[in-house]
Structures are given as structure tokens and as C-alpha cells.
């Protein structure tokens, strides 16, 4: 189940236990991919419980933080309405720019008025990393990426740091997405529309 949303974390844990038992009776060899409650965010991994002793499980999370960067200019989210300056790494939104922002989005962007860097991303993943270690199973980030209109240098800096944290913690990953508005491939032209991003993702970037 992708991005579960349960009012109570234990409800999700109970469903995991039930589905796991039934599936294992039918397909003992199948690899099961399990995410945390509330859209597979890393902040709920500390509540996640999975059957112990089953190593054929992959724990999955999604991570788009800081969203004011990854979803900058995205019309479907409040943070996308922020039009001020963004920096990464460093102080993401200055106090001056925060004060100039529309009142209706200040509550959504206030957490970005601080330092954001590779350590911040590592901290966000830490609960998921620790739970994967506890159960001795593979951790997988199944969604992460940057909206295409976002300043490319900011996008590249964030992408490099995400990959760095993935690598140092043996986290498998797949970006969102291949084409469309977070992607790097033009489906109609059959060509790369963001080759520098591809090179960063593949570890082929030359500096």
C-alpha cells in the first residue's frame, strides 16, 4: 500500500501484521515492501512495527524536504506560493524574506527559516535508518526529487547531498520521476531534458 494514512499508528501496524501473515502463507519467497504511516514519511518510522525475523522485507520512505526548495513554484502546495529567495546549503529563507512573504503561507514556510544542509537531510532520515538497522532489513527511498521549474543549481546541490547520505547509510533509492514535471527525460523527443541531473544521479558528474 503506497503512502498509508491511518489516524492511529497502531492501526497501520496491525494491518501490516495481518497482511504479512496472510501473504507469507501464500508466497513465502515474495519480497515485501513496507512503508511507514502518514505518506511514508520518515517522522513516523519510530512508531513502525514489522514482523521480526523476516529478512525478506524492504522498508520504504519518501522524502522531499525541504519542500520549499523541491516544490518551489509548484501550484498544488502552499510552499510553492513562496516567491522569495531560497538558498541551499545554508540559511534557506532569511528573516527579511520571511517577513515579506504572504501571511497565509508563513506557517508553512517558517520551518525553512534556518540552516539546511547535508546534516539536515541525514537527521531527517535517521529514524528510518535506525529502524532498518533494528530489523536488519534493507532501507529504500522510493520517492525523492525536485520540481522541474526549480533553480537547477539548487536542485543539483540538494540532489548531491541526498545521494551522499544514501550512500553512507546504504539506502537504496529511486527518484520521482523519470519523465513529467520532476523528471529528466523528454518522452516525446526521446532525449534527456536535464543531462546534468542524470550525471549526478549516475555518479558521472565531472567537476
C-alpha positions, 0 to 999 in steps of 0.5 A, a space after each residue: 500500500 503506497 503512502 498509508 494514512 491511518 489516524 492511529 499508528 497502531 492501526 497501520 501496524 496491525 494491518 501490516 501484521 495481518 497482511 504479512 501473515 496472510 501473504 507469507 502463507 501464500 508466497 513465502 519467497 515474495 519480497 515485501 515492501 513496507 512503508 511507514 504511516 502518514 505518506 511514508 514519511 520518515 517522522 513516523 518510522 519510530 512508531 513502525 512495527 514489522 514482523 521480526 525475523 523476516 529478512 525478506 522485507 524492504 522498508 520504504 520512505 519518501 522524502 522531499 524536504 525541504 519542500 520549499 526548495 523541491 516544490 518551489 513554484 509548484 501550484 498544488 502546495 502552499 510552499 510553492 506560493 513562496 516567491 522569495 529567495 531560497 538558498 541551499 546549503 545554508 540559511 534557506 529563507 532569511 528573516 527579511 524574506 520571511 517577513 515579506 512573504 504572504 501571511 497565509 503561507 508563513 506557517 508553512 514556510 517558517 520551518 525553512 527559516 534556518 540552516 539546511 544542509 547535508 546534516 539536515 537531510 541525514 537527521 531527517 532520515 535517521 529514524 528510518 535508518 535506525 529502524 532498518 538497522 533494528 530489523 536488519 532489513 534493507 532501507 529504500 527511498 522510493 520517492 525523492 526529487 525536485 520540481 522541474 521549474 526549480 533553480 537547477 543549481 539548487 536542485 543539483 546541490 540538494 540532489 548531491 547531498 541526498 545521494 551522499 547520505 544514501 550512500 553512507 547509510 546504504 539506502 537504496 533509492 529511486 527518484 520521482 520521476 523519470 519523465 513529467 514535471 520532476 523528471 529528466 527525460 523528454 518522452 516525446 523527443 526521446 532525449 534527456 531534458 536535464 543531462 546534468 541531473 542524470 550525471 549526478 544521479 549516475 555518479 558521472 558528474 565531472 567537476 
